[in-house]
Amino acid sequence: MRKYWSCSKFANWLRGTPKLSSGTSEEWAAWEKKAKAKNLRYWIAEEGLDYLEGFLYWPVNRLNDIRFYINSRWGTKRHALTSNLKRGQWYDFDTRLLHSVFDELVNFVEIEMAEQLILSSGEESKKYKIPRYKIFFHIGVWRIPEAGIDYLKWASDLKVEDCVDKKDINYGNPTHQALAAQETLKLYRWWKEERPKRPDPSEVSGWNKYDEEKCSEFTTGNINSGSNFISKTVKDENFNNILNLYLQIEKEQEEEDTAMLIRLIRIRQSLWT
């Protein structure tokens, strides 16, 4: 991850207004208005340095374009949503939709957020033992859950300070980025840790046990026991209680899935690097 000249300390000095490390759209708009007040200095720092850097780095940029295309096309597959559902199995669209979106959230945290942390600091690459040649050439996909979580924890603590007076009511409050990071981490942990531990409706309701007992009774009966089995089951109060409990648990879990999916959609504009 090359730091662009327009984001360097020299550019900050040349511009006369240091760039924000992070901020909301309103904060960036306020910074840009302040920086543009110094017309020539702003143009030299923002436009002039970019033109000069683009000219000098032209060969490197073209090689990077090829490398990024290959990695994005066949490595990270940034053009598509994918899931970890078992290949060769049939899944309805609602299941595919839920799993593809949340599995991609996992990829976003464990790959993109992790890269964001590691490439921004040499110390982090040592901490997570990333070979230098991989960082230099940016080879392959790095999946480091701990690094992605650490990045979100760092972002969750960002406070409103830049471009805001200390007397401002929002001073010291979490930034928009911090709030989005907190929500991202909650959704990630729900999908990775909490949801897989949810009880199986068939097991908790007693359906599996009931079904096993009744099927055993059916298979050990005579040839006419099929109709008797069905009629007994319909009239069986225990069966109705088990079925209602099963449907209730299943409904609650489906409603939870829907609610969490909506929460993810609401922060989608914050999910970028």
Secondary structure by P-SEA (a helix, b strand, c coil): ccccccccaaaaaaacbbbbccccaaaaaaaaaaaaccaaaaaaaccaaaaaaaaaaaaaaaaaaaaaaaaaacccccccccccccccccccaaaaaaaaaaaaaaaaaacaaaaaaaaacaaaaaaaccccccccccccbbbbaaaaaaaaaaaaaccccccccccccccccccaaaaaaaaaaaaaaaaccccccccccccccaaaaaaaaaaaaaaaccccaaaaaaaaaaacaaaaaaaaaaaaaaaaaaaaaaaaaaaaaaacccccc
